[in-house]
């Protein structure tokens, strides 16, 4: 199926735009607010915020890939969620906060499944 013939459901478009905006903002926070974050989370290992910056940039790339109908963008989000769960556990968050890192992937998968002829998942390449 060519890119021209593909149609995206409005919820999917909105979710992808939200993901692009939020991950861009997160990357800026990790880049520019590193000192504040270190003071706010004094027990966090030194490498955590650098990794979170890289994960935010990777998530931004994955969201753009999904916007361009690339299935690897979804798998990239899943991989970054696993990294997020590991980081949350290293920072000492509880079980609920740690596992909540998968919420975005579940929402994305659900949104990719709605829309009848505009369903996103079957259109991904």
N, C-alpha and C positions, 0 to 999 in steps of 0.2 A: 504494500500500500504506500503510495507516494505521500509526502508531507502535505501536498496541496489538498488531497482528499480527506485528510484527517480533521476531525472536529472535536474540540475539547469542551467538556461540560463546564458551565460557569463556576461551579464549586471547585473544580480542579484548578481552573485558572486562578481563582481567588486564593486558594491554598498555596499554590506555587509562588504567586507574587508575595504572599505573606512570608513564606519560607525564605525567599530572596531578601526581603527587607530585614527580617529578624536576624538572619545569619550575617548579613552585612553589618548590622548594628552590634551584634555580639562580637564580631571580629574587631570592630573599632574599640569596643569596651576592653577587650583583652589586650589590644595593642596600646591604647592610650591610657587606660586606667589600671595598669598592672600594679603600681604601687598601692593604690587604694584597695585593690582586691587582696593583695598580700597582707595588708593591715586588717582587713575584714575577716580573712581566713588564715590566721597565724599558724595553724597546725597543718596547713596544706603543704605537701612536698613542693620543693622549688620548681620542679618541671611541669606542674599541673597547668599553669596558666599559659605556658608556651604551647603545650599540647592542645589545650582548648582553643587557642587562636588558630592553630592548624586545622583542627576539626571544623571550626566555623567556616574557614575558607573552603575546605573540602565540601562541606554541606552546601555552600553557595554554588560551587561547581556542579554538584549533584542536582540541585534544583534547576539550574540552567539546562543541564542534560535532560532532565525530565520534560522541561518546557520544549525541548527539541526532540521529544519522543524517544529518548534513549533509556532502555530498561536498566542499564547499569547504574543510572542515577538512583533508582530505588534500592538496589543492592548496596550502593555506597552509603545511603542513609542507614540501612540496617547495620552495616559495619561500624559506622560512626556512633550509632546507638550503643553497640557493644562496648566501644571505647569509653563512652560516657558512663555506662554502668560501672566499669572498672574504676574510672576516676572518682565517681560518687562514692564507691566503697572505700577507696584510698583516703578520701577526705573525711571519712567517718560518718557519712550520712546513714540514716536508718534504712531498713529494708524497703519501705514504701517509697522513699525518696530515690533510692538507688534504682529500683525497678521502673520507676516512672520515666526513666530515660527511653523506654520503648513506646511510650504513649504516642509520640509523633509519628513513628513508623506505622503503628496500628491505624491511626487516623488517615495517614497518606494511603495506605493499602485500601481502606474502606472507601475513600473518595475516588480512588482509581477504579472501583467496582461499580460506581453509580453512573447512570446516564443512558441506558439502553444503547442507541446507536452512537452515542458520544462517550461510551465507556472507555476510560483511558487505558486500562491494563492491556486489552487485546491489541491496542494500537501501538504499544511500545515496541520498538525494534531492538 
